[in-house]
Structure formats: structure tokens, C-alpha cells
Amino acid sequence: MVLGRVSKQPFCNRNGIGYYKFSYWVKKFRHDNANESISRKGFSQIAIQQPPLPRPQRPLLTSFIFASGARLELFTALDSSFIKELAN
């Protein structure tokens, strides 16, 4: 038996399914599968190991670690006006 394409309305009538309910599930299924296929053929995560940064020869004077994880290391004394400028 060869099956041809049937539009939504006749399919729903033949199978006792509400047209609007069927349309909802068709859209949902297409949307869910579109997201799934994008994630499958999209990008892949690649782990990269960074070599450690070279440490300066001078001893560390002080360091600041911010909430974001950024770190500021000072190896020499700075004028307080310069630090105030950085904060503004």
C-alpha cells in the first residue's frame, strides 16, 4: 500500500483528532527537533590547557582578587592617586 501526503485537516478527520490540538503538537515537535538538530551539528566544546604565565622576578607586593575572579597583582608600590583613578 502506497501512502501519499495528506493535509492536516483530512488526517485529523480520519483519525478523530482535533485539528488545533494536532497543529499544536506538530509545531512543538518541529521546534523541539530543530533545537536538537542544531545542538547535534553545531559547535563542540574543546578543552584548552593554558601554559602557566611567567612569574615576574620581583617579589609580589600585594594582590587583589575580585568577585569576578579577576586578579590584580602589584610588584611595586604605586601612588595612591593612581589607584584612585583606576577605581573611578
Protein Blocks (a to p, Z undefined) as FASTA:
>chain_A
ZZddddfklmmmmnopafklmmmmmmmmmmmmmmmmmmmmmccddddddddddddfbdcf
bdcddfkopacddfbdcdfklmmmmmZZ
